[in-house]
């Protein structure tokens, strides 16, 4: 999750000619009040700015220093904070700002400056700034101070059994000492409060609180605890949760939550038996296979010395590494690495078949893998679809294997490759989520492998990740998903709107459930003002706020910066995904498959006249993904010869097809194969092609020139498909690539 930190940094960038600078000796005073209620904190800041001192003019008469520009202050708020209220005054009276459209706020403020003879400053934003506050007063302003009050709400960060708010160093060169007061809601159970390392015990207090003066020159934190856990096993809570709720009249209720996953009830010692399922299909690629090899070695090196392991390599079929599980010696690890080389890669990815084979192996050799085994799946994530009837790991294994399993589902790809698709990642996550001893699912880049393994081992020791967290009302009503997975030791925070209004005056009862629990877990939500949560739910950029009065003018503007992450268009321009001309696939299949198709035809028996004169057409569809033939189908056939059709399918799996760089789009290539027993006589002056039968070459050329001539010739995809950043393909419809009307083997 992104760290939620409450940052309060106010930088006086300029108060005009003769104004107080950032290094001024009279630093403005500042106080912060933090009101913690459930998963949310309301932070109120009061900042007193000293006004420019008087200076004598030539005649010796004191007057205000020349002020020709407005005061500009940059305020930094945390990523998840939302500004609520802003008020400006002279310390005795203050006025709140009112919302105004962002496009109109600047014009209205400039008009007010013109009326009092003040010019607007043009100063660059501080890097930390998320809000800019501009203040202007006329020359007749006599007060020596300007008081700025503002507040914002922010989500708490959970770490173990503690809640945290982290404050970085102030942006000022001479920041003021700050008085910090922390107030925790009574009955929350949190009795320890630490402010910048200074601990305060609030045991026995009806309303826990603490006060401390801190220096904002360096980062400081507020830590509160302990937090009650839910779903606990002994003293180890599986899930720690804090929630806040608001019930606006006639509108959906609002919820803020902060969740942290702790270790589960499983033993903290890792299993000493490991079974690897290694994806060796062509879609992995040489770079991905090398990363899988490195990952497997690091996993074994992180295990106890007595660990015994075996491996099942899979593509369309499966191959076991050892006859019996072996101790993880250097020799055994080297034997594993020797099998993970590009020469061993084949077309096809049958994850369902691989898991069935793993289940058979675990049942057959249970003595080798009992009582507990770690199943490690190494893949590139391109695993296709899993039939709906195999919705859990036991179903995919073909029933309970007789060994208690823990699962690490790991997909690794080169650094510049596209991410694993969400549907395929859900399949990988399901394997870990339904493991009896828990599991973890990770998608890694090659550069992340070294650092990821120690963290993965720690997660598995803690019982794995927490999956499928959702909010419900304890009935069969609406459920709002919080997250698909929460890594063990990790935390998340967020805000949601509950479907439908919550009745006013009735007790609020909500529950939190997560995968593996037999019943929902009750929550203890804290009621807060709806204004605290609503900005966090909408998460839309705030409007400007303006204050125009006889004594003071102020403008509050959100700082709008370009997105931190590049847009999709910019990313494509910087790292263009692979594009492949249709002719590349067409020619590759024409040249590579035609000899194989001819061999299938010539190897038929010729016992009868019908077999000797066998003729017909076969329409073959090849599904191509990531440079791999993942499926071959006979779409139509007038040949009616099972042996030849089977041979054609197997021959297609032996092809090496082109691969588009950084593209996972699926492509369907359709080959129209024409078989007949005789070849017409060639002309003496005809062109010669020693590598390809001339008749076949002619048929291929004719098919490519007129792809619509025959009903059973492949359809061309729409013209728009040619602009796709890959071999012509689409997400829902897989357009066919016109293939060779090929393979007319002759005697």
Secondary structure, DSSP 8 states (H G I E B T S, - for coil): --------EEEEEE-STT---TT-SS--EEEEEEEEETTEEEEEEEEEEE---EEE-TTS-EEE----B-EEEEEE--TT-EEEEEEEESSS-EEE-EEE-HHHHHHHHHHHHHHHT-B-------TT-SEEEEEE--TT---SEEEEEEEEEEE-EEETTEEEEEE---SSTT--EEEEEEEE-TTS---EEEETTEEEE-TT-SS-EEEEEEETTS-EEEEEE---EEEEETTEEEEEEEEEEE--TTSEEEEEEEEEE---SS-SS--SEEEEEEE-BGGGHHHHHHHHHHHHHHHHHHS-TT-EEEEEEESSSEEES-SS-EE--HHHHHHHHHTSSGGG-BS---HHHHHHHHHHHHHHTHHHH-SEEEEEEEE-S------TT--SHHHHHTS--SSEEEEEEEEEE-TTS----HHHHHHHHHHHHT-TT-EEEEEEEGGGHHHHHHHHHHHHHTT--EEEEEEE-SSSS--EEEEEEE-TT-EEEEEEEEEEE--TTS----EEE-TT-SS-EE---EE--HHHHHHHHH-----EEEEE-SS-EEEEEE-----SS--HHHHHHHS------HHHHHHHHHHHHHHHHHHHHHTS--SSHHHHT--EEEEEEEEEETTEEEEEEEEEESS--HHHHHHHHHHHHT------TT----EEEEEEEEE-S------TTS---TTS-HHHHHHHHHHHH-TTSSTTS-----GGGGGSSSSS--SSS--EEEEEEE-----
